[in-house]
Amino acid sequence: MASPSWRIVATVAATPIVLALCGWLLVVHFGSLASDYDPRDDEYVGQAALDHVHVRDGVLPRGTHSFWVFDGGSFNGSIYYLSFRCDSIEDCWAAVGGLGGPDESLFGDSATTRFAVNYYGPNFYWREIPADRWKVAAIRSGRSFETAHDDRVMDFWAVDRDTLTVYHHHESGGFPTDPPSTRQRWTRR
């Protein structure tokens, strides 16, 4: 029986080294991307926010203003938060319809949620994002609608009748299922 060729021996010996080097390069590359991420780069106000609003079923009423959007995510999924003010409750409901939201009749009689990511907004994930644009926890007279498919995709809508503010959160690719009573336990960095 002939001895193995020097090429086969060299290939077998070098394979773990090459794989380890590739793994190290991936960790360095993607690790540096994560550490360079500033969530404030995905936050928009005013016209910049309006440019990130996904109007699906029509035009937003003229009585909508003070737009704020957080539009982030990765190749894994998306994290989208939207809030804005309305001149009247009718404008709020018309805007929900224009954004492709559920019909008013499907909203519950109070603003409730099962998930802390809806309650605290993007501040649940990143402390750098100010909580002043997402005030679902402060709603006293409002209505909400929520759907969640396992822990992979979720949509949340709330209308604050006192402040005439609409809130919308869409998340895909997975989300933490912590209940609203959970205060921020962790922050993505």
N, C-alpha and C positions, 0 to 999 in steps of 0.2 A: 504494500500500500504506500503510495507516495505521500510525502509530507505536505502540509498545506502550503499554498503559495504565500509569499511574503506580503502580497497585496491583500489577501483575505485577512491575515493576521493584523496588518496595519489598520484595515477598515474596522475590524472588530474592536481593536484597542482604542481607536480614535472616536468611535461612535458615542460613548458616554461623555467624552470631553466636549464634542460638538453640541450634543443635546444640552449639557449643562451651560455652555456659553450662550446658546440661543435662549434658554430659560432666563438666564441672568439679564440678557439684553431686553427681553420682554418686561421683566420686573422693573428694570431701571426706566425704560421708556414709559410704561403705563403708570408706574408709581410717580414719576415726575409730573405726568399730566394731572393726576389726582391732586398732588400737593400744590400745583399751580392754579387750581380751580378757585375762582372767586365767584360765589353765587350772586353777588351784586351785579355781575356782568349780564345776568339773565333777568334782571328786574327792569321794568319799563314804566314810565309815567307819561301822561298827556298824549300827544300825538304819536310818540314812539310806542306807547301801550296800545293805542287804537290800531296801529299797523300790525300788532300781534293778536288782534281779536279775530276769532274765526267766525265770521258772519256766515251762517249756512242757509237760512231760510228766508232771507230778505234783507231789509235795510233796518238799521237801528233807528229808533225814534229820535227826533231832534232834542227831546228832553233828557238825554243821557249825557253824562259828563264825568269828569274826575276819574278817568280810567287809570287803572293800575294792573299790570300783568307781571307774573313771574312765569317764564317759559323756559324750562330747563329739561334736563334729562340726558340720556346717553344712548348708545347703541342698544341698550337693554330695554329702554322704554322712555316714557315722557312724564314730566311733572308740570302741570299747567294750573296756575291759579289766576283768577280774574275777579276784580271788584270794580264797581262803578256806582255813581249816584244817579238818581232820577229826579225829575221835577215833579212827578206824580206817581202814585201807585199804578195807574194805568200804563204809564211809560215803562215802569219796571216790568210788568207782565208782557207788554209788547216786545220789550228787548229780550226777555227770556225766550219768547217765541222766535224772534229774529235770529237768535243764536242757536236755534235748533234744540232748545231745552224742552222739557216735558210740559204738557198742558197744565195750567193752573189747578185744574181739578185733581191732579195727581199729587199735589203737594200736601204734606201733612199739616195739621193745625198748629204745630209749633216748630221752632227751629231746633231740631235735634239731629244728632249724628252718633253712629256707633264707633267712630274712629277719631283718634287724636289728631291725625294729619288733616282732618277737616276742621277740627275745633281750633287748633293753633296755627294752621296755615304753614307756609314754608319755614316759619320760625321754629317749627317742630324739628326740622332737619338742620337748619343753619341759623345759628344765633346772630349772624351778621345781618340777616334780613330783618328789618324793623317790623314789629307786630302791629304798627299803627294803621296799616292798609287792610289788614285781615282781622276783622273784629267779630267773628262768628260767636265767640264766647260771650260777647256783650249783648247779643240779641235778646231782647225781652219780649217783644211782640213781633213774631215773624213766622214764616212757614218754610219748610224744607222738603227736599226730595233727594233720595240717595239710592244708588244701585251699586252693588259690588258682586263681581263674579269671582268666587273663591278669594284669593288675595292677589289676583293678577291685574284686574281692571276695575276702576271705580269712577263713578260720576256723582258729584254732590252739587246741589243747588240750594241756595237759601235767599230769601227776600226778607229784609228787615223793614217792617212797616213803619217803625218810628223814624228811622234815619233815611228811608227810601234808598236803600243800598242793596244791590244784587251781588251775590257771591257765587262763583262757580269754580269747582276743582275737578280736574280730570287727571287720573294717573293710570299708567299702564306699565306692564313689565314687573309688577309686584309692588306691594306697599306694606308697611307695618300695620298690623291689626290691633295695636294698642287702643284701649278705650279712652274716651276723653278725660277720664279721671287721672290718667297717667300724665304726669308732668314730664317734660323732656328728659329722657334718660340718656340720650346719646345725640351726638351731632356728627353728621358726615363731614369729613375733612378731605 
